[in-house]
Amino acid sequence: MNQRVPLLITVILVGIGLFIMVKSMMSPEMYRVTDRSEPINYVFVPDYDQFIRSNHHVDGSFWSTQDDSLFVSVHYRTPGSEYVVGRLQQIEGSNKFSFPLPSLEKGKRFFYFLRVQDAAGNQIDIKPRRTLIDRFSAGKKEKLFYVTFEGRPSRALLITHVVLILAAMLLMIHGFYYSLEHLLLGRGLSGAYWTFFFGWLLFMVSVLPLGYAVAKSAFGVGWGGFPLGMDITDNKSLGIVLYWFVLLLRGWRPQRTEYSVRTGKVSGTVFAGLSLLGILLTILAYSIPHSVFIQ
């Protein structure tokens, strides 16, 4: 039974990760109030991406439980500018309202919130929920919805980028299993080292040269992380690449081109433990959404 523990732990963690990923994909971000006791009800699902050379439609369903007429407006701005107010037009015969935000250049953003008023003077502002990340990165600063205008990376580039990341993830899962096997059963160290090495290699290629190319095509800026900027996606990718590079370098024995517990750098147990920590840090880093930034 003890020999199956590493495999069992790995399967459980992978299952939890897949459940969280699928749940997030099937549960879009939604803001709603559907309560007859409230004078204004609404359902709004924000969309954060829009291709350049096309308007972005801010759409939602809004209705008064008192059968009053509603005035629905979007207050939008670019960074550092004043708000512009646009009125959402009601689609005849429905509770749906819509307003087209004008197009911006590649990589530019509009920030906005919605305001709904009824004839009785009731008013609500609809803004995004603040998360722990928001409190940490922006303090009490106002949080708004946003839309980023993007270019279109080539399909071949995107497919290669995604396939390499998935392949790196599969290798990292195998490395996690081998590290557990070494810590619990005293074997599997060589497998851990080489699966992590090739996983790191694929990850590095996918997020640095290919990630640069994808970002350049989509946002007009290939690298926005350290030392040029504070882009969270670039910085977390760079941090993960460097962590695994240092760990793998400390576990390298050129004489035999294999991992050895007598390298004089780190022991096999330390390597396995730090690799598990690396997996945890990688998961935590990529639980942060791609487009987290201080507004």
Secondary structure, DSSP 8 states (H G I E B T S, - for coil): -GGGHHHHHHHHHHHHHHHHHHHHHHS---EEE--TTSSEEEEE----EEETTS-EEEEEEEEETT---EEEEEEEE-TTS--EEEE-EE-TTSSEEEEEE----TT-EEEEEEEEEETTS-EEEE-----HHHHHHHTT----EEEEEE----HHHHHHHHHHHHHHHHHHHHHHHHHHHHHHHS--HHHHHHHHHHHHHHHHHHHTHHHHHHHHHHHS-S--STTT---HHHHHHHHHHHHHHHHHHHT--TTTTS--TTSSS--HHHHHHHHHHHHHHHHHHHTS-TT----
